[in-house]
Amino acid sequence: MSTMTLPQVSQPASTPRRVKYVRDIDKIPNIPPAERAKLKLVAQRYVFRANDYYLSLIDWNDPADPIKQLIIPRVEELNDWGKLDASNEAAVTVQHGVQHKYPDTVLLLCNEVCGAYCRYCFRKRLFMDENDEVTNDVTEGIRYIADHPEVANVLLTGGDPLLMSTRRLREIISALRAIEHVQIVRIGSKMPAFDPWRLLSDPELQELFRTHSTPRRRIYLMAHFDHPRELTDEAVAGIDCFIRCGVICVNQCPLIRGINDDPAVLADMYRRLSWMGCTPYYLFQGRPTAGNEPYEVPIVRGWNIFREALCIGSGLARRVRYVMSHETGKIEILAVDDRHIYLRYHRAKDPNNRGRFMIYKRDDEAYWLDQLEPVGGDAVKFAPSPLGDVEDGPE
């Protein structure tokens, strides 16, 4: 059986490089054979993909290494827990590959592949053989956006849009720029962490961004760094290249047990991101997605981690919001005291909930809105919990 050598990163960041992808657990020699056999069963349900660059960031002598936790399967993923579409994105899918939840924002699911697969992904359903939510042909999506003048903000997502060819990206972005009412194009991507050379080695992609990210109509990169160890010289050079091409860079990531659920780690990452011009934007409460039980953090513990992390660094490192992407909207976690959890709708699917302030009874075991009990019985109306009758949440 052949295996792949996983070299340590040593090339200058400016040196063009093509990463080598790994799709077979058996080709990672650092995992003992007995463990590999168990993890192959996990990868049969939730697909595995990585590359030599990202795997080289792992300290294989540390069983709790955060990069390993992020990318290498765990047997606990097979626990019967959660559901695949935890935020009911199906309910806001208006056309094939098009989601329209908030009036001014549309999501185009334009790619069904990522540079690698985060084990805690909330859209892992997209990477399963039977799923067809993503469309490679965004013609109808572009037409839908053109027909809705209230849409000023389009997010390219999936999958990872930056894994598409530059030709396809040019077609999509050019079409969006031809729609007068679309002011912002956002690209949700973890490629700056997984493969910094995607932009560094592609002059045509750089020119595409320079052309279409203009002073009055910017392209935004919604980067996805989860841990400061991902902020290598190569990754920093990649973000710098985006900025030099006129792209505004921000970072969003979930709070993940075993990876960044430590205030010192979170604060360190936020400070470094602010220094390199990639402002922290959202910290997400992990969605109750099937397979994600080993990565979940309860809301109260998450709030305490977040609050302590924001005691460190300049104001630019502390602009991030701690939010829950619930079926009913994006809910900001504002505060926790001895008795209550305080929430507010940052974005709401129902216009009647916009800006709504909510108070729930404190529950240190709860990790999703559906598990909380409102004070005074004034509950937001939402579907039953996607977790079913789960008794034991993560610690």
Secondary structure, DSSP 4 states (H G I P E B T S, - for coil): ------PPP-S-TTS-----EE--GGG-TTS-HHHHHHHHHHHHHS---EEHHHHTT--TT-TT-HHHHHHS--GGGGSS-SBSSTT-GGGGEEETTEEEEETTEEEEEEES--SS--TT-TTGGGGSTT-----S--HHHHHHHHT-TT--EEEEEES-GGGS-HHHHHHHHHHHHTSTT--EEEEEE-HHHH-THHHHT-HHHHHHHHHH-BTTB-EEEEE---SGGG--HHHHHHHHHHHHTT-EEEEEEE--TTTT-SHHHHHHHHHHHHHTT-EEEEEEPPP-BTT-GGG---HHHHHHHHHHHTTSS-GGGG--EEEEEETTEEEEEEEE-SSEEEEEEEEESSGGGTT-EEEEE--TT--SGGG--BGGG-PPP-PPPTT-S------
